[in-house]
Amino acid sequence: MPIGVQFMIVPQAVRLVFERPNYRSLAALSFLVLLAFYLMLLPASETGGAVGLIALPFLTAQDVILAIVMAGLLAVTLPLGVYGWRMGSGGGIVRSASGSLVALIAPLLCCSPVLPIAITAIAASLPALGAAATPLQGFIATHELEFYLAAIALMAWGLQGNAKRALYCNCETIR
């Protein structure tokens, strides 16, 4: 597929899915919840691992920007994923139990917020483990921004995958 077409997949899928008010509401609610979550999680390295309202005074401009980007990406990805799932993307019935398990887990890992949220949570909450995590904590603290950028890249990849799935499911007979 040409690169120009690749760049148009997400805007086309967003237009298709967000023309429905329920999906716009899901995105708005998701954004607010995820933004609050990230705003309380990202400064955990400055709070000794404490996550919650106690972390808010330690927010930096970088934390706020990262929280907005992460919450925004996931808030758009979730409605696209729900739309694709509800419209039956994937094309075919999986008959075996193992095939069903793989079909359930694979999209959760590559095209949903599970993996990026896990990476973000691990990177931000290691200080709570104390001395046992000191070497790992030092590495993560040194490369914290890179971990967050990797999480953002995974979120963008998930958004692209869910956008493809939503467009694949765009079928007049299903609507």
C-alpha positions as CSV (number, residue, x, y, z in Angstrom):
1,M,0.0,0.0,0.0
2,P,1.4,3.4,-0.9
3,I,2.6,5.6,1.9
4,G,0.1,8.4,1.1
5,V,-2.8,5.9,1.5
6,Q,-1.3,4.7,4.8
7,F,-1.5,8.2,6.2
8,M,-5.2,8.5,5.2
9,I,-6.3,5.4,7.0
10,V,-6.6,6.9,10.5
11,P,-8.5,10.1,9.4
12,Q,-10.9,8.1,7.3
13,A,-11.6,5.6,10.1
14,V,-12.0,8.4,12.7
15,R,-14.5,10.1,10.4
16,L,-16.4,6.9,9.9
17,V,-16.5,5.8,13.5
18,F,-16.9,9.3,15.1
19,E,-20.0,10.2,13.0
20,R,-21.8,8.1,15.6
21,P,-22.5,10.0,18.9
22,N,-21.9,7.0,21.1
23,Y,-18.3,6.6,19.9
24,R,-17.6,10.3,20.3
25,S,-18.9,10.0,23.9
26,L,-16.7,7.0,24.5
27,A,-13.7,8.9,23.2
28,A,-14.4,11.9,25.4
29,L,-15.0,9.9,28.5
30,S,-12.0,7.7,27.8
31,F,-9.8,10.8,27.3
32,L,-10.8,12.3,30.6
33,V,-10.3,9.1,32.6
34,L,-7.0,8.3,30.9
35,L,-5.7,11.8,31.3
36,A,-6.4,11.7,35.0
37,F,-4.8,8.3,35.2
38,Y,-1.6,9.4,33.4
39,L,-1.4,12.7,35.3
40,M,-1.3,10.7,38.5
41,L,1.0,8.0,37.2
42,L,3.7,9.8,35.3
43,P,5.3,11.8,38.2
44,A,5.7,8.6,40.2
45,S,9.4,8.6,39.8
46,E,9.5,12.0,41.6
47,T,7.2,10.8,44.4
48,G,9.0,7.6,45.4
49,G,6.5,5.5,43.6
50,A,3.3,7.1,45.0
51,V,0.6,7.1,42.5
52,G,-2.5,9.3,43.0
53,L,-3.5,12.8,43.8
54,I,-0.2,13.1,45.8
55,A,1.7,13.1,42.5
56,L,-0.1,16.1,41.0
57,P,2.2,18.7,42.6
58,F,5.2,17.0,41.0
59,L,3.9,17.2,37.4
60,T,6.3,18.8,34.9
61,A,5.4,20.2,31.5
62,Q,6.9,17.0,30.0
63,D,4.6,14.9,32.1
64,V,1.5,16.9,31.1
65,I,2.4,16.7,27.4
66,L,3.1,13.0,27.6
67,A,-0.2,12.5,29.5
68,I,-2.2,14.4,26.9
69,V,-0.6,12.5,24.0
70,M,-1.0,9.1,25.6
71,A,-4.6,9.8,26.7
72,G,-5.5,11.2,23.3
73,L,-4.0,8.3,21.3
74,L,-5.8,5.7,23.5
75,A,-9.1,7.7,23.5
76,V,-9.2,7.6,19.7
77,T,-7.9,3.9,19.6
78,L,-10.6,2.5,22.0
79,P,-13.7,3.6,19.9
80,L,-12.0,2.3,16.7
81,G,-11.3,-1.0,18.4
82,V,-14.8,-1.3,19.8
83,Y,-16.3,-0.4,16.4
84,G,-14.1,-3.1,14.7
85,W,-15.0,-5.7,17.3
86,R,-18.8,-4.9,17.1
87,M,-18.7,-5.0,13.3
88,G,-17.0,-8.4,13.3
89,S,-13.6,-7.7,11.9
90,G,-11.3,-10.6,11.3
91,G,-13.4,-12.3,8.7
92,G,-14.2,-15.8,9.8
93,I,-15.1,-18.1,12.6
94,V,-12.3,-19.5,14.7
95,R,-13.3,-23.1,15.6
96,S,-10.6,-24.3,18.0
97,A,-10.2,-23.2,21.6
98,S,-6.5,-22.4,21.1
99,G,-7.4,-20.4,18.0
100,S,-10.0,-18.5,19.9
101,L,-7.5,-17.7,22.7
102,V,-4.9,-16.5,20.2
103,A,-7.6,-14.4,18.4
104,L,-8.5,-12.8,21.7
105,I,-5.0,-12.1,23.0
106,A,-3.2,-10.9,19.8
107,P,-5.4,-7.9,19.2
108,L,-5.3,-7.0,22.9
109,L,-1.5,-6.9,22.8
110,C,-0.9,-5.2,19.5
111,C,-3.9,-3.0,18.9
112,S,-5.2,-2.1,22.3
113,P,-4.0,-0.1,25.2
114,V,-2.9,-3.2,27.2
115,L,0.8,-3.2,26.2
116,P,1.4,0.6,26.3
117,I,-0.4,0.9,29.7
118,A,1.7,-1.9,31.1
119,I,4.9,-0.3,29.9
120,T,3.9,3.0,31.3
121,A,2.8,1.5,34.6
122,I,6.0,-0.5,35.0
123,A,8.2,2.5,34.2
124,A,6.4,4.8,36.5
125,S,5.8,2.5,39.5
126,L,9.2,0.8,39.9
127,P,10.2,3.3,42.6
128,A,7.6,1.7,44.9
129,L,9.6,-1.6,44.9
130,G,12.4,0.0,46.9
131,A,15.9,-1.4,47.2
132,A,15.1,-4.6,45.3
133,A,14.5,-2.6,42.1
134,T,17.4,-0.2,42.5
135,P,19.5,-1.3,39.5
136,L,16.5,-1.6,37.3
137,Q,15.0,1.6,38.7
138,G,18.2,3.4,37.9
139,F,18.1,2.2,34.3
140,I,14.5,3.1,33.9
141,A,14.9,6.5,35.5
142,T,17.8,7.2,33.1
143,H,15.8,6.1,30.1
144,E,12.3,7.0,31.3
145,L,11.5,9.3,28.4
146,E,12.6,6.6,25.9
147,F,10.2,4.1,27.6
148,Y,7.3,6.6,27.3
149,L,8.2,7.3,23.7
150,A,8.2,3.5,23.0
151,A,4.8,3.3,24.7
152,I,3.5,6.2,22.5
153,A,4.9,4.4,19.4
154,L,3.0,1.3,20.4
155,M,-0.1,3.3,20.9
156,A,0.2,4.8,17.4
157,W,0.7,1.4,15.9
158,G,-2.4,0.2,17.7
159,L,-4.3,3.2,16.4
160,Q,-3.2,2.4,12.9
161,G,-4.2,-1.3,13.3
162,N,-7.6,-0.4,14.7
163,A,-8.2,2.1,12.0
164,K,-7.5,-0.6,9.3
165,R,-9.9,-2.9,11.1
166,A,-12.6,-0.3,11.3
167,L,-12.3,0.5,7.6
168,Y,-12.3,-3.2,6.8
169,C,-15.6,-3.5,8.7
170,N,-17.2,-0.6,6.9
171,C,-19.9,-2.5,5.1
172,E,-23.3,-1.0,4.2
173,T,-25.0,-4.4,5.0
174,I,-23.7,-4.4,8.5
175,R,-24.7,-0.8,9.3
